Amino acid sequence: MSLPSTEYEPRRAVRETIACPARIWGLTLPPSDVLVVNLSANGCMLQSDMPASIGESLTLELPDLGSLRGVVIWSTGARIGLEFEALIPQDAYLPFLERHQDRSDG
């Protein structure tokens, strides 16, 4: 597991643009509706009305994938970067992308 950092850190995996409503919660964050806007097998960016602190452990509930645990690695305004504790298995990840990929940009 990587430590939270304020320095630029290149991503280990390409994030795919999606548009998927989800729920998120944590120790200090009540269950909240969010929109996952990009996703890789090891993390995501989401839009939320609720603030989250760097280093905070959260649970993200995604349709078809269930609960994913992760750590906030960055947070700015209404956007949160989450790194998952475990990779999404490829046999679940690829079909999920097919169903939720945002094709509006081309």
HELIX and SHEET records of a PDB file:
HELIX    1   1 GLN A   90  HIS A  100  1                                  11    
SHEET    1   A 7 GLU A  16  GLY A  26  0                                        
SHEET    2   A 7 SER A  32  SER A  40 -1                                        
SHEET    3   A 7 GLY A  43  SER A  48 -1                                        
SHEET    4   A 7 ARG A  79  PHE A  84 -1                                        
SHEET    5   A 7 GLY A  66  THR A  76 -1                                        
SHEET    6   A 7 SER A  57  LEU A  62 -1                                        
SHEET    7   A 7 GLU A  16  GLY A  26 -1                                        
END                                                                             
